[in-house]
Amino acid sequence: GPCTECSCSSAKETDKDASNRKKKENGDQPFIPKIFFGTRTHKQISQITRELKRTAYSSVPMTILSSRDYTCIHPVVSNSGGNRNEMCVELLEGKHGKSCPYYHGVHKLSEHHALQSAHRVYQAWDIEDLVSLGKKLRACAYFAARELMVDADIVFCPYNYLLDPQIRESMDINLKGQVVILDEAHNIEDCARESTSYGVTESQLKAAQEELDFMVNNNIRQKDHEPLQAVCCSL
């Protein structure tokens, strides 16, 4: 607050100060932004967390967002050469009568970090540390990392988690009012281009054209499908 011995004590209260004061009067905490630290690769996140451990901020609540390729501990899914995202979703939905026991243990990892923080032994960690702890506690590291984001002050993640709107939405990342740091930002242009690009093969285009031809010829939502048919033909 303003000191009593200088002119700032009588200075006019700013809108921000007034807003924070009202929040405190109402029992609400003032908004504290998170730091989203984006890097090009997961390896760089390991380097940064290693450096964070050496600073006075090692005990600050943090999390690392990464794909299932790095964090899944389910023995079948993690060792599969297929699409881990699809296999994970199928287990969560119980499509084949099976579920993921590790997903139901997510709270164990969150509680472990909360306990460490309470005993003041919390330290910055790397994704390998979380995965190792997840295996020990039989808890999903992928969903635990997302859950830890709620109370984290620093969130580490690859660039595309911040740039790609679909990933932001799926990860519940809201950047409004937050602090964003981009390491080696000269790579952002390529990453942004990749986030808004999509590749299709000629056979995929032909298959799409055949389906659209069928729709148009059978008067199925003709007004919607004719423009798409024209695009496919032109390509």
Buried (B, 14 or more C-beta within 10 A) or exposed (E): EEEEEEEEEEEEEEEEBEEBEEEEEEEEEEEEEBBBBBBBEBEBBBEBBEEBBEEEEBBBBBBBBBBBEBBBBBEEBBEEEEEBBEBBEBBEEEEEEEBBEBBEBBBBBBEBBBEBBEEEEBEBBBBEBBBBBBEEBEBBBBBBBBBBBEBBBBBBBBBBBBBBEEBBEEBEBEEEEBEEBBBEEEBBEEBBEEBEEEEEEEEEBEEBBEBBBEBBEEEEEEEEBEEBBEEBEEE
